Amino acid sequence: MSPQTNIAKPNYEENCCNCGQTPTVEIYNEKGILVHSLDMCGVCTWGESACLDPEEWN
Ligand SMILES: [Zn+2]
């Protein structure tokens, strides 16, 4: 439900709270400000194995 101007960036400092993988997902707005820090990796956030790769997030 995020506006399309928001972008997801990988955080390699945190492990996924669900599966332990890195990176986890952080959501930034169009001004580059962190608006949402998720505790889960791309796969657990979006439920798709392709989302293991941060290149697939945006
Ligand atoms: Zn995960």
N, CA, C, O and the ligand as a Tripos MOL2 file, in Angstrom:
@<TRIPOS>MOLECULE
protein
  233   231    59     0     0
PROTEIN
NO_CHARGES

@<TRIPOS>ATOM
      1 N           0.8230   -1.2070    0.0000 N.3       1 MET1
      2 CA          0.0000    0.0000    0.0000 C.3       1 MET1
      3 C           0.8590    1.2610    0.0000 C.2       1 MET1
      4 O           0.3230    2.3620    0.1220 O.2       1 MET1
      5 N           2.1760    1.1290   -0.1330 N.am      2 SER2
      6 CA          3.0500    2.2880   -0.1320 C.3       2 SER2
      7 C           2.9080    3.0720   -1.4300 C.2       2 SER2
      8 O           2.7110    2.4810   -2.4920 O.2       2 SER2
      9 N           3.0060    4.3960   -1.3560 N.am      3 PRO3
     10 CA          3.0280    5.1770   -2.5900 C.3       3 PRO3
     11 C           4.1960    4.7370   -3.4610 C.2       3 PRO3
     12 O           5.2250    4.2910   -2.9530 O.2       3 PRO3
     13 N           4.0350    4.8630   -4.7670 N.am      4 GLN4
     14 CA          5.0770    4.3800   -5.6730 C.3       4 GLN4
     15 C           6.3790    5.1490   -5.5510 C.2       4 GLN4
     16 O           7.4250    4.6780   -5.9960 O.2       4 GLN4
     17 N           6.3210    6.3360   -4.9460 N.am      5 THR5
     18 CA          7.5330    7.1110   -4.8070 C.3       5 THR5
     19 C           8.4530    6.5330   -3.7430 C.2       5 THR5
     20 O           9.6460    6.8370   -3.7140 O.2       5 THR5
     21 N           7.8940    5.6940   -2.8600 N.am      6 ASN6
     22 CA          8.7360    5.0610   -1.8530 C.3       6 ASN6
     23 C           9.5850    3.9670   -2.4880 C.2       6 ASN6
     24 O           9.1500    3.2710   -3.4050 O.2       6 ASN6
     25 N          10.8120    3.8340   -1.9750 N.am      7 ILE7
     26 CA         11.6840    2.7910   -2.4860 C.3       7 ILE7
     27 C          12.1730    1.9140   -1.3450 C.2       7 ILE7
     28 O          12.3150    2.3690   -0.2100 O.2       7 ILE7
     29 N          12.4250    0.6710   -1.6570 N.am      8 ALA8
     30 CA         12.9410   -0.2740   -0.6770 C.3       8 ALA8
     31 C          14.4480   -0.4140   -0.8490 C.2       8 ALA8
     32 O          14.9560   -0.5520   -1.9620 O.2       8 ALA8
     33 N          15.1540   -0.3750    0.2880 N.am      9 LYS9
     34 CA         16.6070   -0.5640    0.2490 C.3       9 LYS9
     35 C          16.9920   -1.6850    1.1970 C.2       9 LYS9
     36 O          16.3260   -1.9030    2.2090 O.2       9 LYS9
     37 N          18.0670   -2.3980    0.8740 N.am     10 PRO10
     38 CA         18.5060   -3.4990    1.7290 C.3      10 PRO10
     39 C          19.3040   -3.0110    2.9420 C.2      10 PRO10
     40 O          20.1030   -2.0800    2.8400 O.2      10 PRO10
     41 N          19.0750   -3.6480    4.0790 N.am     11 ASN11
     42 CA         19.8640   -3.3900    5.2850 C.3      11 ASN11
     43 C          20.5950   -4.6740    5.6490 C.2      11 ASN11
     44 O          20.0000   -5.6370    6.1330 O.2      11 ASN11
     45 N          21.9100   -4.6630    5.4020 N.am     12 TYR12
     46 CA         22.7130   -5.8680    5.6200 C.3      12 TYR12
     47 C          23.1620   -6.0240    7.0720 C.2      12 TYR12
     48 O          23.8550   -6.9830    7.4110 O.2      12 TYR12
     49 N          22.7650   -5.0790    7.9300 N.am     13 GLU13
     50 CA         23.1540   -5.1260    9.3380 C.3      13 GLU13
     51 C          22.1890   -5.9530   10.1780 C.2      13 GLU13
     52 O          22.5100   -6.3520   11.2970 O.2      13 GLU13
     53 N          21.0020   -6.2070    9.6280 N.am     14 GLU14
     54 CA         19.9760   -6.9100   10.4000 C.3      14 GLU14
     55 C          19.6290   -8.2380    9.7420 C.2      14 GLU14
     56 O          19.6320   -8.3620    8.5180 O.2      14 GLU14
     57 N          19.3300   -9.2240   10.5760 N.am     15 ASN15
     58 CA         18.8720  -10.5130   10.0720 C.3      15 ASN15
     59 C          17.3480  -10.5670   10.1130 C.2      15 ASN15
     60 O          16.7180   -9.9780   10.9910 O.2      15 ASN15
     61 N          16.7740  -11.2730    9.1640 N.am     16 CYS16
     62 CA         15.3230  -11.4660    9.1170 C.3      16 CYS16
     63 C          14.8340  -12.1350   10.3990 C.2      16 CYS16
     64 O          15.3990  -13.1360   10.8410 O.2      16 CYS16
     65 N          13.7750  -11.5730   10.9920 N.am     17 CYS17
     66 CA         13.2460  -12.1320   12.2340 C.3      17 CYS17
     67 C          12.5300  -13.4530   11.9930 C.2      17 CYS17
     68 O          12.2690  -14.2070   12.9310 O.2      17 CYS17
     69 N          12.2160  -13.7280   10.7410 N.am     18 ASN18
     70 CA         11.4760  -14.9420   10.3990 C.3      18 ASN18
     71 C          12.3870  -16.0810    9.9590 C.2      18 ASN18
     72 O          12.2220  -17.2160   10.4080 O.2      18 ASN18
     73 N          13.3540  -15.7860    9.0770 N.am     19 CYS19
     74 CA         14.1830  -16.8560    8.5140 C.3      19 CYS19
     75 C          15.6750  -16.6450    8.7260 C.2      19 CYS19
     76 O          16.4640  -17.5450    8.4380 O.2      19 CYS19
     77 N          16.0870  -15.4640    9.2280 N.am     20 GLY20
     78 CA         17.4930  -15.2350    9.5490 C.3      20 GLY20
     79 C          18.3570  -14.7590    8.3990 C.2      20 GLY20
     80 O          19.5540  -14.5380    8.5780 O.2      20 GLY20
     81 N          17.7740  -14.5980    7.2250 N.am     21 GLN21
     82 CA         18.5530  -14.1390    6.0710 C.3      21 GLN21
     83 C          18.8240  -12.6390    6.1550 C.2      21 GLN21
     84 O          18.1170  -11.9030    6.8430 O.2      21 GLN21
     85 N          19.8640  -12.2000    5.4410 N.am     22 THR22
     86 CA         20.0770  -10.7800    5.1770 C.3      22 THR22
     87 C          20.0040  -10.5640    3.6760 C.2      22 THR22
     88 O          20.2120  -11.5270    2.9390 O.2      22 THR22
     89 N          19.7250   -9.3830    3.1770 N.am     23 PRO23
     90 CA         19.3920   -8.1990    3.9710 C.3      23 PRO23
     91 C          17.9110   -8.1440    4.3410 C.2      23 PRO23
     92 O          17.0800   -8.8540    3.7730 O.2      23 PRO23
     93 N          17.6080   -7.2830    5.3090 N.am     24 THR24
     94 CA         16.2140   -6.9740    5.6000 C.3      24 THR24
     95 C          15.7990   -5.7520    4.7800 C.2      24 THR24
     96 O          16.6300   -5.1160    4.1320 O.2      24 THR24
     97 N          14.5200   -5.4370    4.8160 N.am     25 VAL25
     98 CA         13.9550   -4.3790    3.9680 C.3      25 VAL25
     99 C          13.7600   -3.0950    4.7590 C.2      25 VAL25
    100 O          13.2200   -3.1040    5.8650 O.2      25 VAL25
    101 N          14.2110   -1.9860    4.1700 N.am     26 GLU26
    102 CA         13.9110   -0.6630    4.7270 C.3      26 GLU26
    103 C          13.2460    0.1560    3.6300 C.2      26 GLU26
    104 O          13.6570    0.1240    2.4700 O.2      26 GLU26
    105 N          12.2030    0.8960    4.0270 N.am     27 ILE27
    106 CA         11.4480    1.6940    3.0600 C.3      27 ILE27
    107 C          11.8060    3.1750    3.2390 C.2      27 ILE27
    108 O          11.7220    3.7270    4.3360 O.2      27 ILE27
    109 N          12.2080    3.7960    2.1210 N.am     28 TYR28
    110 CA         12.5510    5.2150    2.1140 C.3      28 TYR28
    111 C          11.5580    5.9700    1.2430 C.2      28 TYR28
    112 O          11.0530    5.4410    0.2530 O.2      28 TYR28
    113 N          11.2800    7.2320    1.6300 N.am     29 ASN29
    114 CA         10.3900    8.0380    0.7950 C.3      29 ASN29
    115 C          11.1870    8.7420   -0.2960 C.2      29 ASN29
    116 O          12.3960    8.5470   -0.4220 O.2      29 ASN29
    117 N          10.4870    9.5720   -1.0900 N.am     30 GLU30
    118 CA         11.1330   10.1940   -2.2370 C.3      30 GLU30
    119 C          12.2290   11.1800   -1.8380 C.2      30 GLU30
    120 O          13.0550   11.5650   -2.6650 O.2      30 GLU30
    121 N          12.2340   11.5860   -0.5660 N.am     31 LYS31
    122 CA         13.2750   12.4990   -0.0920 C.3      31 LYS31
    123 C          14.4680   11.7540    0.5030 C.2      31 LYS31
    124 O          15.4060   12.3740    1.0030 O.2      31 LYS31
    125 N          14.4280   10.4320    0.4470 N.am     32 GLY32
    126 CA         15.5390    9.6460    0.9660 C.3      32 GLY32
    127 C          15.4920    9.4620    2.4670 C.2      32 GLY32
    128 O          16.4880    9.0800    3.0810 O.2      32 GLY32
    129 N          14.3260    9.7330    3.0700 N.am     33 ILE33
    130 CA         14.1720    9.5910    4.5110 C.3      33 ILE33
    131 C          13.5970    8.2170    4.8370 C.2      33 ILE33
    132 O          12.6310    7.7690    4.2190 O.2      33 ILE33
    133 N          14.2100    7.5590    5.8200 N.am     34 LEU34
    134 CA         13.7170    6.2410    6.2370 C.3      34 LEU34
    135 C          12.3440    6.3820    6.8830 C.2      34 LEU34
    136 O          12.1880    7.0810    7.8840 O.2      34 LEU34
    137 N          11.3520    5.7140    6.3030 N.am     35 VAL35
    138 CA          9.9950    5.8220    6.8360 C.3      35 VAL35
    139 C           9.5270    4.5340    7.4970 C.2      35 VAL35
    140 O           8.6130    4.5480    8.3220 O.2      35 VAL35
    141 N          10.1630    3.4090    7.1300 N.am     36 HIS36
    142 CA          9.7160    2.1400    7.6890 C.3      36 HIS36
    143 C          10.8500    1.1310    7.6480 C.2      36 HIS36
    144 O          11.3860    0.8410    6.5790 O.2      36 HIS36
    145 N          11.2190    0.5960    8.7990 N.am     37 SER37
    146 CA         12.2640   -0.4150    8.8590 C.3      37 SER37
    147 C          11.6250   -1.7510    9.2180 C.2      37 SER37
    148 O          11.1340   -1.9450   10.3300 O.2      37 SER37
    149 N          11.6430   -2.6690    8.2500 N.am     38 LEU38
    150 CA         11.0440   -3.9760    8.4710 C.3      38 LEU38
    151 C          12.0670   -4.9040    9.1270 C.2      38 LEU38
    152 O          13.2760   -4.7230    8.9740 O.2      38 LEU38
    153 N          11.5730   -5.8760    9.8430 N.am     39 ASP39
    154 CA         12.4500   -6.8570   10.4680 C.3      39 ASP39
    155 C          12.5840   -8.1100    9.6170 C.2      39 ASP39
    156 O          13.1430   -9.1140   10.0580 O.2      39 ASP39
    157 N          12.0700   -8.0460    8.4010 N.am     40 MET40
    158 CA         12.0640   -9.2430    7.5620 C.3      40 MET40
    159 C          12.7790   -9.0060    6.2390 C.2      40 MET40
    160 O          12.8590   -7.8810    5.7450 O.2      40 MET40
    161 N          13.3000  -10.1020    5.6770 N.am     41 CYS41
    162 CA         13.9600  -10.0490    4.3730 C.3      41 CYS41
    163 C          12.9270   -9.8800    3.2600 C.2      41 CYS41
    164 O          11.7220   -9.9010    3.5100 O.2      41 CYS41
    165 N          13.4100   -9.7140    2.0370 N.am     42 GLY42
    166 CA         12.5180   -9.5230    0.9030 C.3      42 GLY42
    167 C          11.5720  -10.6900    0.6860 C.2      42 GLY42
    168 O          10.3950  -10.5010    0.3760 O.2      42 GLY42
    169 N          12.0950  -11.8990    0.8500 N.am     43 VAL43
    170 CA         11.2730  -13.0910    0.6250 C.3      43 VAL43
    171 C          10.1020  -13.1340    1.6030 C.2      43 VAL43
    172 O           8.9700  -13.3980    1.1990 O.2      43 VAL43
    173 N          10.3630  -12.8770    2.8840 N.am     44 CYS44
    174 CA          9.3070  -12.9320    3.8950 C.3      44 CYS44
    175 C           8.3680  -11.7290    3.7890 C.2      44 CYS44
    176 O           7.1870  -11.8290    4.1210 O.2      44 CYS44
    177 N           8.8950  -10.5930    3.3270 N.am     45 THR45
    178 CA          8.0690   -9.3970    3.1920 C.3      45 THR45
    179 C           7.0660   -9.5440    2.0580 C.2      45 THR45
    180 O           5.8840   -9.2400    2.2220 O.2      45 THR45
    181 N           7.5390  -10.0100    0.9070 N.am     46 TRP46
    182 CA          6.6750  -10.0700   -0.2770 C.3      46 TRP46
    183 C           6.2090  -11.4860   -0.6220 C.2      46 TRP46
    184 O           5.3460  -11.6690   -1.4810 O.2      46 TRP46
    185 N           6.7800  -12.4770    0.0460 N.am     47 GLY47
    186 CA          6.3260  -13.8520   -0.1750 C.3      47 GLY47
    187 C           6.7310  -14.4390   -1.5120 C.2      47 GLY47
    188 O           6.1200  -15.3960   -1.9860 O.2      47 GLY47
    189 N           7.7790  -13.8570   -2.1320 N.am     48 GLU48
    190 CA          8.2350  -14.3930   -3.4110 C.3      48 GLU48
    191 C           9.7310  -14.6430   -3.3490 C.2      48 GLU48
    192 O          10.4900  -13.7790   -2.9090 O.2      48 GLU48
    193 N          10.1580  -15.8210   -3.7860 N.am     49 SER49
    194 CA         11.5660  -16.1830   -3.6880 C.3      49 SER49
    195 C          12.4430  -15.2490   -4.5140 C.2      49 SER49
    196 O          13.6160  -15.0560   -4.1930 O.2      49 SER49
    197 N          11.8830  -14.6650   -5.5820 N.am     50 ALA50
    198 CA         12.6510  -13.7400   -6.4090 C.3      50 ALA50
    199 C          13.0710  -12.5140   -5.6030 C.2      50 ALA50
    200 O          14.0470  -11.8460   -5.9450 O.2      50 ALA50
    201 N          12.3320  -12.2200   -4.5320 N.am     51 CYS51
    202 CA         12.6080  -11.0350   -3.7220 C.3      51 CYS51
    203 C          13.7960  -11.2260   -2.7840 C.2      51 CYS51
    204 O          14.1030  -10.3430   -1.9840 O.2      51 CYS51
    205 N          14.4630  -12.3710   -2.8760 N.am     52 LEU52
    206 CA         15.7240  -12.5240   -2.1600 C.3      52 LEU52
    207 C          16.7360  -11.5180   -2.6770 C.2      52 LEU52
    208 O          17.6140  -11.0740   -1.9370 O.2      52 LEU52
    209 N          16.6140  -11.1560   -3.9540 N.am     53 ASP53
    210 CA         17.5270  -10.2330   -4.6090 C.3      53 ASP53
    211 C          17.0010   -8.8070   -4.4850 C.2      53 ASP53
    212 O          15.9300   -8.5050   -5.0120 O.2      53 ASP53
    213 N          17.7380   -7.9130   -3.7920 N.am     54 PRO54
    214 CA         17.2640   -6.5220   -3.6320 C.3      54 PRO54
    215 C          16.9980   -5.8230   -4.9580 C.2      54 PRO54
    216 O          16.2370   -4.8560   -5.0080 O.2      54 PRO54
    217 N          17.6230   -6.3090   -6.0410 N.am     55 GLU55
    218 CA         17.3670   -5.7210   -7.3540 C.3      55 GLU55
    219 C          15.9080   -5.8650   -7.7760 C.2      55 GLU55
    220 O          15.4270   -5.1200   -8.6300 O.2      55 GLU55
    221 N          15.2120   -6.8170   -7.1800 N.am     56 GLU56
    222 CA         13.8240   -7.1000   -7.5430 C.3      56 GLU56
    223 C          12.8100   -6.3100   -6.7110 C.2      56 GLU56
    224 O          11.6040   -6.4450   -6.9170 O.2      56 GLU56
    225 N          13.2830   -5.4980   -5.7860 N.am     57 TRP57
    226 CA         12.3790   -4.8790   -4.8130 C.3      57 TRP57
    227 C          11.6180   -3.6820   -5.3350 C.2      57 TRP57
    228 O          10.5100   -3.4110   -4.8740 O.2      57 TRP57
    229 N          12.1940   -2.9480   -6.3000 N.am     58 ASN58
    230 CA         11.5620   -1.7030   -6.7170 C.3      58 ASN58
    231 C          11.0000   -1.7910   -8.1410 C.2      58 ASN58
    232 O          10.4340   -0.8210   -8.6430 O.2      58 ASN58
    233 ZN         13.0430  -13.9180    5.8200 Zn       59 ZN59
@<TRIPOS>BOND
     1     1     2 1
     2     2     3 1
     3     3     4 2
     4     3     5 am
     5     5     6 1
     6     6     7 1
     7     7     8 2
     8     7     9 am
     9     9    10 1
    10    10    11 1
    11    11    12 2
    12    11    13 am
    13    13    14 1
    14    14    15 1
    15    15    16 2
    16    15    17 am
    17    17    18 1
    18    18    19 1
    19    19    20 2
    20    19    21 am
    21    21    22 1
    22    22    23 1
    23    23    24 2
    24    23    25 am
    25    25    26 1
    26    26    27 1
    27    27    28 2
    28    27    29 am
    29    29    30 1
    30    30    31 1
    31    31    32 2
    32    31    33 am
    33    33    34 1
    34    34    35 1
    35    35    36 2
    36    35    37 am
    37    37    38 1
    38    38    39 1
    39    39    40 2
    40    39    41 am
    41    41    42 1
    42    42    43 1
    43    43    44 2
    44    43    45 am
    45    45    46 1
    46    46    47 1
    47    47    48 2
    48    47    49 am
    49    49    50 1
    50    50    51 1
    51    51    52 2
    52    51    53 am
    53    53    54 1
    54    54    55 1
    55    55    56 2
    56    55    57 am
    57    57    58 1
    58    58    59 1
    59    59    60 2
    60    59    61 am
    61    61    62 1
    62    62    63 1
    63    63    64 2
    64    63    65 am
    65    65    66 1
    66    66    67 1
    67    67    68 2
    68    67    69 am
    69    69    70 1
    70    70    71 1
    71    71    72 2
    72    71    73 am
    73    73    74 1
    74    74    75 1
    75    75    76 2
    76    75    77 am
    77    77    78 1
    78    78    79 1
    79    79    80 2
    80    79    81 am
    81    81    82 1
    82    82    83 1
    83    83    84 2
    84    83    85 am
    85    85    86 1
    86    86    87 1
    87    87    88 2
    88    87    89 am
    89    89    90 1
    90    90    91 1
    91    91    92 2
    92    91    93 am
    93    93    94 1
    94    94    95 1
    95    95    96 2
    96    95    97 am
    97    97    98 1
    98    98    99 1
    99    99   100 2
   100    99   101 am
   101   101   102 1
   102   102   103 1
   103   103   104 2
   104   103   105 am
   105   105   106 1
   106   106   107 1
   107   107   108 2
   108   107   109 am
   109   109   110 1
   110   110   111 1
   111   111   112 2
   112   111   113 am
   113   113   114 1
   114   114   115 1
   115   115   116 2
   116   115   117 am
   117   117   118 1
   118   118   119 1
   119   119   120 2
   120   119   121 am
   121   121   122 1
   122   122   123 1
   123   123   124 2
   124   123   125 am
   125   125   126 1
   126   126   127 1
   127   127   128 2
   128   127   129 am
   129   129   130 1
   130   130   131 1
   131   131   132 2
   132   131   133 am
   133   133   134 1
   134   134   135 1
   135   135   136 2
   136   135   137 am
   137   137   138 1
   138   138   139 1
   139   139   140 2
   140   139   141 am
   141   141   142 1
   142   142   143 1
   143   143   144 2
   144   143   145 am
   145   145   146 1
   146   146   147 1
   147   147   148 2
   148   147   149 am
   149   149   150 1
   150   150   151 1
   151   151   152 2
   152   151   153 am
   153   153   154 1
   154   154   155 1
   155   155   156 2
   156   155   157 am
   157   157   158 1
   158   158   159 1
   159   159   160 2
   160   159   161 am
   161   161   162 1
   162   162   163 1
   163   163   164 2
   164   163   165 am
   165   165   166 1
   166   166   167 1
   167   167   168 2
   168   167   169 am
   169   169   170 1
   170   170   171 1
   171   171   172 2
   172   171   173 am
   173   173   174 1
   174   174   175 1
   175   175   176 2
   176   175   177 am
   177   177   178 1
   178   178   179 1
   179   179   180 2
   180   179   181 am
   181   181   182 1
   182   182   183 1
   183   183   184 2
   184   183   185 am
   185   185   186 1
   186   186   187 1
   187   187   188 2
   188   187   189 am
   189   189   190 1
   190   190   191 1
   191   191   192 2
   192   191   193 am
   193   193   194 1
   194   194   195 1
   195   195   196 2
   196   195   197 am
   197   197   198 1
   198   198   199 1
   199   199   200 2
   200   199   201 am
   201   201   202 1
   202   202   203 1
   203   203   204 2
   204   203   205 am
   205   205   206 1
   206   206   207 1
   207   207   208 2
   208   207   209 am
   209   209   210 1
   210   210   211 1
   211   211   212 2
   212   211   213 am
   213   213   214 1
   214   214   215 1
   215   215   216 2
   216   215   217 am
   217   217   218 1
   218   218   219 1
   219   219   220 2
   220   219   221 am
   221   221   222 1
   222   222   223 1
   223   223   224 2
   224   223   225 am
   225   225   226 1
   226   226   227 1
   227   227   228 2
   228   227   229 am
   229   229   230 1
   230   230   231 1
   231   231   232 2
@<TRIPOS>SUBSTRUCTURE
     1 MET1         2 RESIDUE 1 A MET
     2 SER2         6 RESIDUE 1 A SER
     3 PRO3        10 RESIDUE 1 A PRO
     4 GLN4        14 RESIDUE 1 A GLN
     5 THR5        18 RESIDUE 1 A THR
     6 ASN6        22 RESIDUE 1 A ASN
     7 ILE7        26 RESIDUE 1 A ILE
     8 ALA8        30 RESIDUE 1 A ALA
     9 LYS9        34 RESIDUE 1 A LYS
    10 PRO10       38 RESIDUE 1 A PRO
    11 ASN11       42 RESIDUE 1 A ASN
    12 TYR12       46 RESIDUE 1 A TYR
    13 GLU13       50 RESIDUE 1 A GLU
    14 GLU14       54 RESIDUE 1 A GLU
    15 ASN15       58 RESIDUE 1 A ASN
    16 CYS16       62 RESIDUE 1 A CYS
    17 CYS17       66 RESIDUE 1 A CYS
    18 ASN18       70 RESIDUE 1 A ASN
    19 CYS19       74 RESIDUE 1 A CYS
    20 GLY20       78 RESIDUE 1 A GLY
    21 GLN21       82 RESIDUE 1 A GLN
    22 THR22       86 RESIDUE 1 A THR
    23 PRO23       90 RESIDUE 1 A PRO
    24 THR24       94 RESIDUE 1 A THR
    25 VAL25       98 RESIDUE 1 A VAL
    26 GLU26      102 RESIDUE 1 A GLU
    27 ILE27      106 RESIDUE 1 A ILE
    28 TYR28      110 RESIDUE 1 A TYR
    29 ASN29      114 RESIDUE 1 A ASN
    30 GLU30      118 RESIDUE 1 A GLU
    31 LYS31      122 RESIDUE 1 A LYS
    32 GLY32      126 RESIDUE 1 A GLY
    33 ILE33      130 RESIDUE 1 A ILE
    34 LEU34      134 RESIDUE 1 A LEU
    35 VAL35      138 RESIDUE 1 A VAL
    36 HIS36      142 RESIDUE 1 A HIS
    37 SER37      146 RESIDUE 1 A SER
    38 LEU38      150 RESIDUE 1 A LEU
    39 ASP39      154 RESIDUE 1 A ASP
    40 MET40      158 RESIDUE 1 A MET
    41 CYS41      162 RESIDUE 1 A CYS
    42 GLY42      166 RESIDUE 1 A GLY
    43 VAL43      170 RESIDUE 1 A VAL
    44 CYS44      174 RESIDUE 1 A CYS
    45 THR45      178 RESIDUE 1 A THR
    46 TRP46      182 RESIDUE 1 A TRP
    47 GLY47      186 RESIDUE 1 A GLY
    48 GLU48      190 RESIDUE 1 A GLU
    49 SER49      194 RESIDUE 1 A SER
    50 ALA50      198 RESIDUE 1 A ALA
    51 CYS51      202 RESIDUE 1 A CYS
    52 LEU52      206 RESIDUE 1 A LEU
    53 ASP53      210 RESIDUE 1 A ASP
    54 PRO54      214 RESIDUE 1 A PRO
    55 GLU55      218 RESIDUE 1 A GLU
    56 GLU56      222 RESIDUE 1 A GLU
    57 TRP57      226 RESIDUE 1 A TRP
    58 ASN58      230 RESIDUE 1 A ASN
    59 ZN59       233 GROUP 0 **** ****
